[in-house]
Amino acid sequence: MKLIADVAIVLVALLHLYFLVLEMFWWTKPMGRRVFGLSAEFALASKALAANQGLYNGFLAAGLLWGLIDGLAAFKLFFLGCVIVAGVFGAITVNRRILYVQSLPAVLALVLVLSS
C-alpha cells in the first residue's frame, strides 16, 4: 500500500510541475491560453501573476517530492493538505473544475498515505 501511496504522491507532484510550466512559461502561448480560456490581452496583462502562481505550484511539488525522499509521512500529509486547500480555494474563487483537477487527486493520495 505504501508503494501505491507514493506513486499517487508522485502523480500529484507531476501535476503541479505541469501547472508550473503552464503558468510560468506557457501562460501567453496558445496552449496555456487554451487550457485556461484566456484572451491574448488578458494573458499578457496577467503574465507576472501567473508566473508567481506557477512558482507556488512548484513549491508544492518540491514539498511532496521532499516527503517522498525523506519518507516522512508528516511532510507528505502537510503538502497534500496544502494542495487540497489550494484546490478548494481555487474552486471557490476561480473555477469549480480546479476542485477535480487539483484537490481530488491530492485527497486520494492523502487517503492512501493514511491507510499505508
N, C-alpha and C positions, 0 to 999 in steps of 0.2 A: 504493500500500500504506500510505503514511503516513496518508492520509485515513481509511482503514478502521481503522487502529490508533487514531487519535484519536477516532473515533466509538465504538469499543469502550471507550475510557477514559471518555468522556462517559457511556456507559451504566452503567459501574461506579460512577462518581461519583453519578449519579442514583439508583442502587440504594441507595447509602449515605445519600443525603439522605432517601430513603424510610424507611430504618431509623431515622434521626434523628427523623423525625416520629412514627413508630410508638412509639419508646422514650421520647421526651421529652414527647409531647403526647397520644398515644392509648393509652398503656400500660394505663390503668384503664378506658378506653372499650370498648364491646362489640367493635369491630373489632380493637383491639390485643389484647384478651383472647382473641379467636378465633384470630388469627394465631399467638399464642404458646401457646395452650392453657392459659390461666391462669384460676384461680378469682378471683372478685372480691376475696376476702380476701387472697390471695397478691399480686395486682396492687397492691392498696393498700399492703400491707406492704413491697413491694419497689420502690415508685414512685421513690424517690430513687436507688436503684442503677441502675434502668433509664434514668433521665434522664442519669446520668453516662455510662453506656454509649452512649446516643444522642449525647451531645456528642462522644465519641471518634469515632463514625462520621461525624459532621460534619467533624471534623478530617481524617479520611481523604479525604472528598470534596473538601475545600478543597485538600488537598495535590495530589490528582490534577488538579484544575482549574488550580492554580498551574503544574503541569508543562505543561499544555496552553498556558497563556497565555505562559509563558516559552519554551516549545518545547524545554526541556532534557530530553533522554532520561533523564538521571540521576534527576531528580525523578520522572518517570513510573515508572521502574523501582523506585525506592525505595518509593514509595507503593503501587504494585501489589504489591510484595513484602510490605509491611505488611498489606495486605488479605488476601493469601494466608495469611500466618502467623496472623492473627487468625481466619480461617475454619477453618484446620486445628485451632487450639486450641479453638475453639468446637465443632467436630465431635467432638473427643475428650472434651471436658468437659461438653457440654450436649446436643447433638443432631446426629447424623450428617448430617441434611438441610442443616445450615449449610455443609458442605463443597461441596455442589452449588449452593446459592443464592449463597454469597459467594465461595468460593475459585475455583470453576470459571470464572465469567466473568472474574475477575482473571487467571487463568492464560492464558486465551485472549487477553486484551488484552496480557499480557506477551509472549506468543509473537509476536503481531502487531507489537508495538513492536520486538522484537529482529530481526524479519525485514524491517523497513522501513528 
